[in-house]
Amino acid sequence: MKLPESQVAALNAASATDETPIDRLAEEAGLKPETATQAVFELRDEGLLEVTERESVEYELTDEGAEYVESGLPEVRLYRTAVEAGTDDAPAQMGRIIGASGLEGPEIDIALANFGRKGYGDIDSGELSADPDADADDDPEAAALAALAEGGAVDDVDADVLDQLVSRNLLDRHERVVRTITLTDAGVTALMEGIETAETVDRLTPEMLTSGEWQDVEFTEYNVEADAPEVRGGKTHVLRQTAERVKDVLVGMGFQEMEGPHADADFWINDCLFMPQDHPARTHWDRFALDVPPIEHLPEDLVDRVESAHREGVGEDGDGYHSPWSEDFARAVALRGHTTSLSMRYLSGTEVGELEPPQRYFSVEKVYRNDTLDATHLLEFFQIEGWVMAENLSVRDLMGTFVEFYEQFGITDIQFKPHYNPYTEPSFELFGKHPTTGELIEIGNSGMFRDEVLEPLGVEHDVMAWGLALERLAMLTTGAEDIRDLHGTLADLDFLRGAEVTY
Ligand SMILES: N[C@@H](Cc1ccccc1)C(=O)O
């Protein structure tokens, strides 16, 4: 049997030992790993070799891990200092022990956290005491690091200790697939019958063409299925793609874009919206207040009218809130929790002057909420704000606008649920069905602005308005199941690389 050189090498390596790793074959035969792999798979297809794949996990000390092998784990150093200072007898001031330990910068936090975790002692109202029964000389994490640094095997190390060291970033874990080869019976027979090396050439040269040699040589086959390095180009983030698409759609529907400050007076964010100053969303729990001087410039007349709406209501039988209203609070600055602050600025006439109906405005901008992070909530997210001012608007106009908008994204089954907002009446929440989980997720909030909002602004026509969540729309169009995959520190890069915006 005549075979190319690399295949002969693979058969010989396989006949020498069972389960020969391809890496070792490549190294011993002086072949590139991909050439060796190609030869192996060709032989497997011929039935001469069997290939076994196994996951192998390898650990490697990080720089920080290697440093602690030299200097000792921070918590061990802290414990030793604490014992030397006699705190196993009587507690001492924590600052003094840290000073004596020589720990610096981030090491101090690391030492304290792990000191507590490992039960090396107690820290109580600024005082530290070492547990006399603890044994820092026998620290399993330190022992594992030292053993690995000397090339020891991980099999001897407890799995929890390894996990802990990886999560402390003292070890790197690499997972890879190890392929080994073993001769099949047909391979053994072929070897016994004798194998010769066939000359193959991997490129056609001008000389071969002129000499006619090309007619006699055997060409190396191309392997179009060989593993190749993945080449990743840059691409626009799906969320940005979605935002651009939203803007195009809204511009196509006749809307103009609003712009305005991320940090704004509470007046624009809440007071104009007839949000009582003691509303829960205005407390320090939900609101990112900024420690900056209050906003000086607000339109005086408007401030008076808004205050009066809050205190006395509007219209003949209006009734305001019987709750406190202070101009100082209205002037305080916070990160906007919704972009409805922009709608207030525009509707008040302070941005582009008095507006005559019909008018349509939108923005796709970031908002900030002191929420709890979960699969559908981020602390910073994008809102698709919008409003339409016209004569005689009804709820049907509002719903029709959403149906038209979401249809552009292939979403044809939105649902409406009555809702309450202090600033709209009636109000509706919007829901969409997640394409893979089938779960209903809230995608927006909307309504017709109340007179208590419009009258102080000097608007004499109907205004319907909404705030839709861009990330939730992106979840529906990309199939992302967790909003945290889309942006923020927990983003799923593999998902984002492959995600497509469908519409
Ligand atoms: N501001 C609302 C959205 C909204 C805007 C305008 C009118 C009604 C609702 C929110 O953040 O949820």
Ligand as a Chemical Component Dictionary entry (heavy atoms), coordinates in Angstrom:
data_LIG
# 
_chem_comp.id                   LIG 
_chem_comp.type                 NON-POLYMER 
_chem_comp.pdbx_formal_charge   0 
_chem_comp.three_letter_code    LIG 
# 
loop_
_chem_comp_atom.comp_id 
_chem_comp_atom.atom_id 
_chem_comp_atom.alt_atom_id 
_chem_comp_atom.type_symbol 
_chem_comp_atom.charge 
_chem_comp_atom.model_Cartn_x 
_chem_comp_atom.model_Cartn_y 
_chem_comp_atom.model_Cartn_z 
_chem_comp_atom.pdbx_ordinal 
LIG N1 N1 N 0 -42.421 56.861 31.465 1  
LIG C1 C1 C 0 -43.059 55.595 31.324 2  
LIG C2 C2 C 0 -43.459 55.337 29.905 3  
LIG C3 C3 C 0 -44.553 56.260 29.465 4  
LIG C4 C4 C 0 -44.222 57.385 28.770 5  
LIG C5 C5 C 0 -45.225 58.271 28.367 6  
LIG C6 C6 C 0 -46.561 57.957 28.662 7  
LIG C7 C7 C 0 -46.864 56.808 29.359 8  
LIG C8 C8 C 0 -45.856 55.962 29.770 9  
LIG C9 C9 C 0 -42.107 54.497 31.799 10 
LIG O1 O1 O 0 -40.983 54.759 32.015 11 
LIG O2 O2 O 0 -42.493 53.388 31.966 12 
# 
loop_
_chem_comp_bond.comp_id 
_chem_comp_bond.atom_id_1 
_chem_comp_bond.atom_id_2 
_chem_comp_bond.value_order 
_chem_comp_bond.pdbx_ordinal 
LIG N1 C1 SING 1  
LIG C1 C2 SING 2  
LIG C1 C9 SING 3  
LIG C2 C3 SING 4  
LIG C3 C4 SING 5  
LIG C3 C8 DOUB 6  
LIG C4 C5 DOUB 7  
LIG C5 C6 SING 8  
LIG C6 C7 DOUB 9  
LIG C7 C8 SING 10 
LIG C9 O1 DOUB 11 
LIG C9 O2 SING 12 
# 
